[in-house]
Amino acid sequence: MNSIEKTLAVLRALSSPDQPRRLADIAQRTGINKATAHRILQILTAEGYAVTGGDGAYASGPALVALAGSALADRDLGVVARPILVNLERQTRHTAHFAVRSGTVAVYLAKVESQQPYHMASKVGMQLALHCTAIGKAILAGLDEDEVGAILAATSPLIGHTPATIVEPDRLLAELAAVRERGYAVDEQENERDVRCVGAVVRDRHGTPIGGVSVSGLTYALTGEDVGLLGPLVVTAADRISAALGSPRASR
């Protein structure tokens, strides 16, 4: 890798959902030696793109967050998605989300909270992993094999967020095949304990997967039996956003 590629690799590691990371973690994730990774982190920290609490752990800094926020704001995708999410929440009575992919993660751009007697921990601007969330798996299932392989290589080893998280690449690939077959993805307590989600992919005007829509709820309220009923509603909502973005393709 040249110096620019190394810097971008470190930035991707900093923006991963399980930040903050220590130098050794960043070096392992990026394949860059510790000395070079440390030198890049020093520059990024000086420029505000990384921060450290002095305990050896690094996280994305305010300059990086501001840059990402500006880029996302320019697209106004959350504004397009929100009325469709409102309708989805009314249909399902579960919290509805819209997120877009940003490299090896996705970022929530819009959320409509349900009227259930609990609130989801998610919030606009929060990053989510692709391998263990309904939106993430829906996005991965829509990408071609080479791109999925590149993402898995960049995020290896896959992080286990709960005992249910799929961390074996072969198992995840089999799960993505199932997502393609039925048209929507399911997060069975893979990202958070006691939370179940159903998600579908959103495509841009070129038909490229750029994000996804999901509904989420505690497992006692959003049961396994509900998934089959909610899936088509989530797919329809995702397709409506895709159509609003000029996509020529539906989710399947």
N, C-alpha and C positions, 0 to 999 in steps of 0.2 A: 504493500500500500504506500502511496505517496503521502506527503504531509497533510494535504487537504482531506484525503480519505481517512486518515487516522483521526484527525480532528472531528470529522463527521461521525465516526464510529464511537468516539468518546461522548459526543453530544447525544447520540441515540441511547447509549448506556445510561447517561444522566437522566433522560426523560422516560425511562422504563417505569412501569407501575410500582415496582417494589423498591424504589429509591427510598432513603439515601443508600449509596454504595461506598464501600471502602476501596482504596486503591487496588488492592489485590483482586477484588471482585471485578472492577472495571478492566483491569489488565486481562483477566481470564476471559471475560465476556467478549472483549474486542480482539483478543489475540495479539495485543501490543505489549511489548515488554514494559516493566514497571517504571523504568527510568523515563522512557518516552511518554508514557501515560501521565506520569507525575508532572513532567514539563508542560504538557498540553493543559492539564488541570490548573496549573499555576497561572497560565495565560488566561484561561477561561474565567477563573476566579477574579483575576485583576480587572477583567472587562465586565464582570457582573453576570456572565453566562453560567457560572457555577458558584455554589456557596459551600462552606464547610464550617462545622461547629467547633473545630479544633480537636475533635475526637477521632480524626482520620476518616470520617465519612463525608461523602460529597452528595450534593443534590442539585437539581436545576436551579439556576439563579433568576433574579427578577428580570434581567435583560432577555433571557431565553423565554420566560413566560410571557413577557410583553410582546416579543416578536411573534410567538405562536398566536397570541390573542389577536394581534393586528391582522395576521393572515386569515384567521378564521372569520373575523368580523367583516373582512372585505367580501366574503362569499355570501354572507347573510343567509346561510343555509338554515340556521335555527328559526329564522322568521318564516321561511317557507314551510318548515316542518311543524311548527307549533299548532296551527289549527287542526292539522291531521292527527296530531297526538291528543289534542283535546277530545276529538271525536273517538279515538281509540280508547281513551280512558273511560269515556261514557259507556262505550259498548262492553268493555271488559271489567270495569270497576277495579282495575289494577294500575299501578304507576306505569306511565309510558315514557320511554326515552328515545332520543335520537342522538347518535354519535357518528363521527367521521373518523376514518383511519388517518393516522399520522405516523408513517413509518411502520414500526413494529408494535404500535399501540393504537388505541382509538381514544377519542376525546368526546365527552358529552357536550353537545351544543344546546340541547333543549330537554326539559323534563316537565312532565305534568303529573303532579302528585295525586294519588287516589284519595278517596274519602274513607279508606280503611282506618281503623283505630291505631295505626302505626305508620311510621314514615320510613322510606328507604334511605340508606346512608349516602346514596349517590348525590352528586351535585354538578351543575354545569361547570365545565372546565376540568373536571376530574378525569384522569387517565384510566383506562381499563386494558387489561391484558387481552390478547386475541385468543389464546388457546383455551381459556377457561370461562369465557362469557358467551352468552347467546349471541350478542351482536358480533363479537369477535369471531366466533365459529361460523356465523353466517357470512361474514366478509371473506374469511379464509376459503370457505367452500365455493365462493364465486370466483376466486383467483385461479390462474393456471398453475399447473404442477410445478414449474420452475420457480415461480414467485413464492409459492407456499414453501418450497424447499429452502429458498433464500431466507425467508422469515424465520423458519425453524432453526436454521443454522445460526442466524444472528441472535436468537434468544435461547440458545442451548447453554446449559440444561434448562428445560422448562421448569418453572417454579410451581411447587405444590402449595396452593393457597388454603386448601382444605384436604381432608383425607380422600375426598371424591374427585379431586383434580386429576385430569388425565395428563400424565407427564411423560408417557412413552410415545415417541413420534409415530410408531406404527399404529398404535391404538388411536391416536388422534386422527391420522389419515383415514382410518376405517370409519371413524365418527363423521368426518367431513363427507365421506361418500354417502353416509346415511342422511346427512343434512341435504345434500343435493337431491337425493331420491324423494324425500318428503316435502322439500321446499322451505323448511324453516329449521332453526337450531334450538336446542334446549340446553339450558344450564341447570344441571341437577345438583345444586349445592356445591358447585365446583369452584366458585369464586368466593362465596360467603356461606357459612353454615346456615341452615334453615331458610335459605332464600332460593326460590326457583324462578327462572326466567325463560321466556320464549322470544326468539328474535328472527328477523328476516333481513336480507341484504337490500341496500339501496344503491342504485346505479346512476351514473351521470349520463349526459347526452351521447356519449360514445359507447354506452353500455358497460362501462368499467365500474366494478364495485368500489364505491367510495366510503360506504358507511353502512349503518343498519338501524333498524327500529326494534324495540323490545317492550314487552310488558313484564313487570316483576312483582313478586309478592312473597310473603312468608309461606312456607310449605303447607301450613294448615289451612291457608286461605286459597292459595293457588295450588291445587292438588294435581297429582299425576293424571287423574281422570280429566282434569280441565284442559290439559295441554293440547289434546286433539281438537278441542273446540276453539281454543284461542289461536292456534297456529294459523288457520286460514284468515282470521281477522288481522293478525299481525302482518301477514304476507300482503293483504290488500292495502293496508296502511303504507307499507314500504313501497309498494308499486305506485301508490298515489304520489308519494314524494318523488319517486323516480320519474314519473310522468311529468311532474311539475318542473323537473330539472331537464326535461327534454329527452329522457331515455327512450330508446326504441325497443327495450327489452323489459320483460317482467322478471320476477325473482327466479323462476325456474330456468 
